[in-house]
């Protein structure tokens, strides 16, 4: 696409209706606040006009989009089955069928020639719905019932449905406007669910007995603090239903006897400022992952179940080791640790106290400990992947210290991992920090600065972007792209300090890290600014908005998915979902110091007259996490300020939310659209 390609269609120009207010002595003017009204026909007409314009500008790429979609689909084994998960004497699994967009959830007895039972066919349930998402899927401990949380528009207001697996019929029990999270008591008749407040904060846990009307449900926990989110889960041992209330800096947990669900929960330890802890039980002991006593990179403590406040150290804080998670079984504990930015698994035998590590061979990879519902077991299941190794499910015998490969995802069409290379490099940031960058490309590779390159990052909430496999990404690599992940500050890749230094009054580090990684990749001749595409979504979309203002000359194109770009206006309005809790991430702009710092980077507030990279912005009109009006306002403002002829496209999904489409085929079409934009902008005559 040339710089003037966008002229084939006329971009919509949103009308300016000025609103203003003074904050901390600064007059703030917003010409596009009117776009917040999702019920307004004028707003919907504007969004549809943007979609029409985007379709017109991208029309010439439709053959490329189809080619990409066909390539990606051809690599997928459409008829496939997951490795079954054992729960007592049942094996549960999901499978997919060719032409069907959603999984089919099944089970069978763990016995020879046991027939399959379909417990939930999401394809049948989704008929008549353009969007169908599950927010909860829990089988009762007696295997008689399945509880589901269903969302059919993307706004994440879930509806509870309960299916009797003996009759295959749904029972009358239902509840709506629920949040994520379900837990069964061990009696198999009592179910716990969560509700949210007006800002969609999970604030309350309810107890429901099967067969009772919702009016009889009892609230067993309410947290009025707007900084805290409530969660509920059943422990692996089945002994407890655990209620957790967490902010970004503090935690409080309560234990409810899962065998006596009418009893009151008891507190583990009251919340304290800057003290976080997670809890799980292992018989007579509770194991607690915590940063208590200034353990910034976390340690593991334990306490008797009978005295949950009596903590003692079990695994001490160690320099350079970040403890991420603890999985407790009857006879052993698995600790997920991160050292030099990569995860490893530490297995400790509870009888003898001996520990050993499960290590992994590649330069960059991701490993996830799977659900592992069995408490009394000698094996754990994990999924391993790297940029060139497809998802690989292993069962690891903790006594024999051996791993068995149960399944590696098939990549059809003759995929050969030896044709690709993975690197892990350290890019120097301007303040001296070394930022890990995971890189994958197709061989042979000559560092001549001529390759197109996609640089991806997230950089918020401590979330770690693991360098894992994507069969869809091969469509970029096989066209000569380098794909790089910048593990910027704001994530926890290098420990908790890496996260802390990328939030609040350290947030600028996230943006500078990304720009500095791009500069490093150019110096090392992986690519050139004229062929680099920056990509990020949600809080990573904030990163895209910030670098568009701070480092536009470093990037040829930017793809910003569901971007959080109207930072100050959103953080000033506590009625918007997530706002109050996130004052601990970004700051509260009602406070002068926080406002002054956020004012430096908020993308919407820093749009300037001048040239911008070629940009594709995506969103969903039902997004409850980053409201659609944020990218809509941002694009509207950019249109009146940018001085170039580069394309600026807004693609708004009019029937989805934060995660985009739910069916696998529609998701592939969304990826094909993004990739077509990237290719069209960087490879002439693609």
Steps between C-alpha positions, in 0.01 A plus 500: 500500500636840412461802724221626279303176484268624772382773263295247305236549767412797713557446872212591728558813704328498838337827587661695781276585796724669751470428872744645749594485867786630710712253692801600711504838328499361145206554266419162346301500177352187345338526156390138482350414838166460323625174350454331840126453442468147364121539480524802270408428135748771402783322680413166343481667158848645551645161598337337199643774278846423636448131421387585149807716446732229635342241273545728199865574576573131561296370207805443284640268772198269498676240281796514740268468799344189346842356422612559859181350643532194277865456600427526871201269481697244299754471784233413757381148568131583503390162636701482819476381860665628816689271735238374750516628859432250776249587772440198722394219263396736221707637211397848380609654170399736222509433130437694181338402173567630152282797410385561857631811674479391863616208716287202594551408866492128577576235758523126531564250774860392545425147389550301182250579223319752719268709280537874457251736660463850355446723801489831314507577129585868475416497129139401565474747788640782286250458216331832437775694678778687321696496826514225765751501784535281808614670820470194721487123447486290817395138547368415847720278720251213466507539119123544483475866401671749271488871586562750220537877472389624157551837327333558162603858421852558634407733786588228754169503683478124544193280536518190721366177358512158664473171315409165655753267339294191583196616302688734263241767579552852631336558835298809589778655711631819342636842587607790282733802510776292658878538496767242423539215747313195631570246773317191617485392860598139555138396555435542125180695572635839607644744249678831561496783246602866482312819421637838404426858594394777261863540385524124428728441798453150643395595853284220636486118531166321526398150608240320291335166569387305196124514469459820698383825339759772469313706757613244759869534414712634783781752481790353695761765425486866397799728456398867474854625432507620136870407470435129560365224275345187647566147373379152594646155431506148642834372621659202326462286813128573510525603864428870451323757294745790498375858486764751394477876493791667326617841393818555302694539826318306770311175553264339748388135492223313677448124534157339492461132587400342168338208685292735715404779259252659742775590746658843507837553328802571719775743416856389426665836563346848485602726215799721561647777289752376239460135611376247244441131551338204327401190693446132429469201730692177512329295767597631843692798364424814307765619253523874442671680214575845639714813494463543877804637687626690193539186289465697177551198274279285724559195713293208628382471859272251665260486792302228675144478373392526865700824545495677164655819639808315633731529198850357480751508216505199265686626192707811559550802279800446271684771305417500131214249533141616460241260644184510287274221618454202729308180422442277801434127478469237772861382480689781327497870413581658164639854514507705181812717499651741252872562464661717230152550359418132438276268701605176662318257730630407845358174639525428874417166660305570819608184681875532452533868416715437191462743211590479133438710188323430174707695248440583136751515214421786262623860506146637528188306598186496710377232738163486677401268781161362397192462720607167660178442697616177669633563853639151563729443202865452412482682166452859393398617157652804334494652154827605340541715192754723330490726194586195287366212717121449487305460824623177659311335788717302741426282801790519743556223757637680806641181653666352190585853375396408148272678257265343249391695192123446482432725205666757278269713290511397137601771253382376164660579169852378567610736775871449573629675816859463382427767239455765770724656763435640846714757678485664841690828513531782752431852375647788702246756615593866534531470880732198479242225557530197272169407339454139381383462141384164361549471124394244242556496122535263210847392395719581324520845652742775408511800731494765232224720642262415217255263665152617605455455874205489740586619851240397757466588869248536781674647806239531776345332806803277540372292208772297329486442125649156465687430174279214383393347171246632250427311182332812360824695547670274245318699232714798599824309551469324163468841333830610649379671817695499822268475803627644828349526848636782717468396865471859617460627854148480633509123457666273758736327258803600707331499841273722702729804471459475121125538553524773762732704279242495221193630680386813684785754496720256306260450212713696253757218527259271312483735203871584495590129528295424190653784300849401617439138397401620153816711481710202609348274235578762237860542623544124492360502145202276559288761322463869422246759623350501150392135550416468872139443608421556868218289646325491836153469649302626800764639740740413218279725290581780743863424420420532129330835557789630707771400252298654217554832676846438649674308223297517182811513280612157627199314361365465150163372620311437823224249577317590822235252617235613753737777611474671839578849374268747676685446827419812699132524412449133581693514826295803609172308469460233767172386345692351207591131543845441650574868571519510881705181534745627242593811693772269639628438147491844340423741783192706580500818288294674766835524681724775353823296486331204333325727252823676407673167433209345304476820299846421358390180327119471469473443122173687449626802692829511310383480140698768316489654157754315288569172320402163646576143391252297298248376756238228542288529814255225602232483767165347597188699571410277798845520663455547875873519578613766254187680383456535124496878527867513598634385160210677323585835660871447443456429129263797464758732658788355299310564177492874568860526618717276284663671204590196289311293246566171678200272558323528836243223533250416774346152487218471752342160568133590551418176680797412722696615802857518622620168360351536153324215325441174689482234227833369374429576133396858570813544711714384209327755277586774750864390504506483119370858485774626735770309318378627163535856629852429630610335176339763281680779685846342499533280191438687173272318257439217746 
